[in-house]
């Protein structure tokens, strides 16, 4: 159940990033805040999100790292399919 809720939260965040914020559909709002932290509005949003997820040292950076790790996993799987 916990994995399902986490997946739904990720899906919702990606949907908001894509549909409302005109961002990449494969990126969460948190990851986008980490990437765009040099811009004032994203830096403020990052601070707010990190405060909401107070039990994590840096939620936005962790979200970005998670997105990168998943992209690497998908890329490796795709390479295996091509070469097999």
N, C-alpha and C positions, 0 to 999 in steps of 0.2 A: 504493500500500500504506500509505503514511504517513497519508493522509487517512482511509483505512478504519480504521486503528488509532485515530486521533483520534476518529472518529465512534463507534467502539465504546466508547472510554473515556468519552465524553460520555454515551452511552446508559446505561452502567453507573452513572455518577455520578447521573444523573437518576433511575434506578431505585432506587438506595439512598436518595436524598433522599425519594422518594415512598413506597416500600414500608416502609422501616425507620425513617426519621426523620419520617414523616407530613407531608412537605412538598409543594410544588408539583411535579408531574411534569415540568414544562418548565424546571426550574431545577436546575443542578448543585449539588453539596454546596459546592463552592468559592464559587459566587456567593451561596449562602445564608449562608456564613460572612462574606462581605463585608457583606451587608445587615444581618446580626444581630450585628455585631462589638461592639455595646454590651453584649451579654450575655456573662457570664464564660465559659461553656462554648464559645460560638461564637468568642469572642476567642482562646481557647486552641487550638481546632481550626484557626482561621485561621492562627495562628502555626506550627502543625505543618505544615499543607498548604503554606504559603509556604516553609517550610524544605525540604520535599520537592522543590518546584519552584524550587530555589535559583538557577537560571539566569534566572529572571524577577524583575523588581523587586518586583512584587506580583501573584502569580498569581491570588489571589482577586478582586482588583479587576478584573484583565484578563478573568477568566471572567465576572464580572457585566457588564462593558462589552460583551463578545461576545454574551451573552444579550440585552441591550438592543438591540444592533445587528441581531441576527437578528429580534427581535420587530418592529422598525421595518420591516425588509425584507418580512416576511410581511404586515404591516398595509398597506403600500403596494401590494403585489401584490393583496391582497384588494380594496382601494379601486378599483384599475384594473379588476378583473373586474366589480365592481358598476356602474361607470360606462361600461363598454364595451358 
